[in-house]
Amino acid sequence: MKIVIVGDGKVGSSLAEQLSKENHDITVIDSNPQRLQNELEKLDIMTLSGNGASLDVQRAANVDQSDLLIAATSSDEINMLCCIVARKLGAKKTIARVRNTDYTSQLQFLKDELGLSLTVSPERAAAREIFRILQFPSFLKRDTLARGRAEIVELKISDDSKLAGVKLKELQNIVKLKVLVCVIDRDGKVIVPGGNDEILPGDKITVTAPHSDLAKFVKNLKLSATKIKDVMIIGGSHIAFYLADDLIKSGVGVKIIEKNAERCLVLAEKLPKAIIINADGSKHDILLEEGIKDMDAVITLTDIDEENLIMSIFANSIGVPKTITKINRTEYCDLFENKGLDSIIIPKQLTTTSIIRYVRAMSNTTGGSVRALHRLVDDKVEALEFVAMPDASYLDIPLSKLEIKKDVIIAAIGRQGKIQIAKGDDVILPGDIVVVITPAEQMITDLSAIFKKLPEQTEN
């Protein structure tokens, strides 16, 4: 597909890299020529220097012939204007990044009136993910599958874990539930495991389970079930506002430390039930004075990655039960591995994932397209949701008799509002939601692509 990206910041650059890998025809528009030159040196894309909201610039980029325009500049208003111009020129679809909290309640109206195909907010997505993690703080990451009916969670195996040394085929006897370990991250190496693989101390495992079994899973493994009652948020960003609003509504006490006095006044007006402190949260003595030791969780959300990392490490070192760190530079994930960090959130990855899911659904021409996409293990693995089509050749055949590609797992099947972990004698029926785990480089866009041979191609 021909895709035009306006804005070559964190999100735009990440999208250009990922979409070019998926063999789309990419043009990036940005007002900074040096930034565009850097992209040209790294990627096989076209670039154009100029104002992406300009009619002449969009014409020069052949937006009228594009399948999709993605507006990802730092200005919501420019993004929306870019999309209006693109639709008038004839772009088939448009996506706008909208960050300002003032527009939150208007997103559906904006989509309808401006003809937007999709709006994305990195800040809102990050806040939602942090909120989900805080509900079960034992997990490093947590996401929902099949519209909330299943969970996919990541946890680290300690030396004294009940799962240390257990082979996957014995897992159900230990957990007392039907769950699936779909990925093992061992020292940075990703393993899509089989029944004879063993879980070792230090492993990070990604587990899929029905939502109704998640609390039992935590209990049966004797994971920490500490309820989060008091949270300290360092940095008064848009993410902080969204997160604090969600936490307060759920009955959690919130204290926000922000060094910009004007921003403190805005937060105090919008969040009257939160405690807002005008101070520099990067200073340890201030954090101690504000009661960081008494917190159940500390969330670091400043605009400086290094500050967030150091503050989270400090919070862990003094015994705060849960820390969540926001970073923008993905290379820090590996650099600070095993350095006293707990959960890490990367907003640009969440936004990129939402848009990639949309693009793959657009690209599909055979039915059974991607309904949802979830990135796992630093974007190395994908969990994909498909809807089984009524005329598909893989229907009503036991999974054990289907030839599935190497390192691909059918994790779960949803049917009539219920979800179950897939097993060999299960079959796929029309309309089923099928959850597939696959290495990210396979870039699967439809369900039929997971099979080595479709049944009608099997030789007699």
Stockholm file with secondary structure:
# STOCKHOLM 1.0

chainA/1-460         MKIVIVGDGKVGSSLAEQLSKENHDITVIDSNPQRLQNELEKLDIMTLSGNGASLDVQRAANVDQSDLLIAATSSDEINMLCCIVARKLGAKKTIARVRNTDYTSQLQFLKDELGLSLTVSPERAAAREIFRILQFPSFLKRDTLARGRAEIVELKISDDSKLAGVKLKELQNIVKLKVLVCVIDRDGKVIVPGGNDEILPGDKITVTAPHSDLAKFVKNLKLSATKIKDVMIIGGSHIAFYLADDLIKSGVGVKIIEKNAERCLVLAEKLPKAIIINADGSKHDILLEEGIKDMDAVITLTDIDEENLIMSIFANSIGVPKTITKINRTEYCDLFENKGLDSIIIPKQLTTTSIIRYVRAMSNTTGGSVRALHRLVDDKVEALEFVAMPDASYLDIPLSKLEIKKDVIIAAIGRQGKIQIAKGDDVILPGDIVVVITPAEQMITDLSAIFKKLPEQTEN
#=GR chainA/1-460 SS CEEEEECCSHHHHHHHHHHHHTTCEEEEEESCHHHHHHHHHHSSCEEEESCTTCHHHHHHTTGGGCSEEEECSSCHHHHHHHHHHHHHHTCSEEEEECCCGGGGGGHHHHHHHHTCSEEECHHHHHHHHHHHHHHSTTCSEEEEEGGGTEEEEEEECCTTCTTTTCBGGGHHHHHSSCCEEEEEEETTEEECCCTTCBCCTTCEEEEEEEGGGHHHHHHHTTCCCCCCCEEEEESCSHHHHHHHHHHHHTTCEEEEEESCHHHHHHHHHHCTTSEEEESCTTCHHHHHHTTGGGCSEEEECCSCHHHHHHHHHHHHHTTCSEEEEECSCTHHHHHTTTSSCCEEECHHHHHHHHHHHHHHHHHCCSSCBEEEEEEETTTTEEEEEEECCTTCTTTTSCGGGSCBCTTCEEEEEEETTEEEECCTTCCCCTTCEEEEEEEGGGCCCBGGGGBSSCGGGSCC
#=GC SS_cons         CEEEEECCSHHHHHHHHHHHHTTCEEEEEESCHHHHHHHHHHSSCEEEESCTTCHHHHHHTTGGGCSEEEECSSCHHHHHHHHHHHHHHTCSEEEEECCCGGGGGGHHHHHHHHTCSEEECHHHHHHHHHHHHHHSTTCSEEEEEGGGTEEEEEEECCTTCTTTTCBGGGHHHHHSSCCEEEEEEETTEEECCCTTCBCCTTCEEEEEEEGGGHHHHHHHTTCCCCCCCEEEEESCSHHHHHHHHHHHHTTCEEEEEESCHHHHHHHHHHCTTSEEEESCTTCHHHHHHTTGGGCSEEEECCSCHHHHHHHHHHHHHTTCSEEEEECSCTHHHHHTTTSSCCEEECHHHHHHHHHHHHHHHHHCCSSCBEEEEEEETTTTEEEEEEECCTTCTTTTSCGGGSCBCTTCEEEEEEETTEEEECCTTCCCCTTCEEEEEEEGGGCCCBGGGGBSSCGGGSCC
//
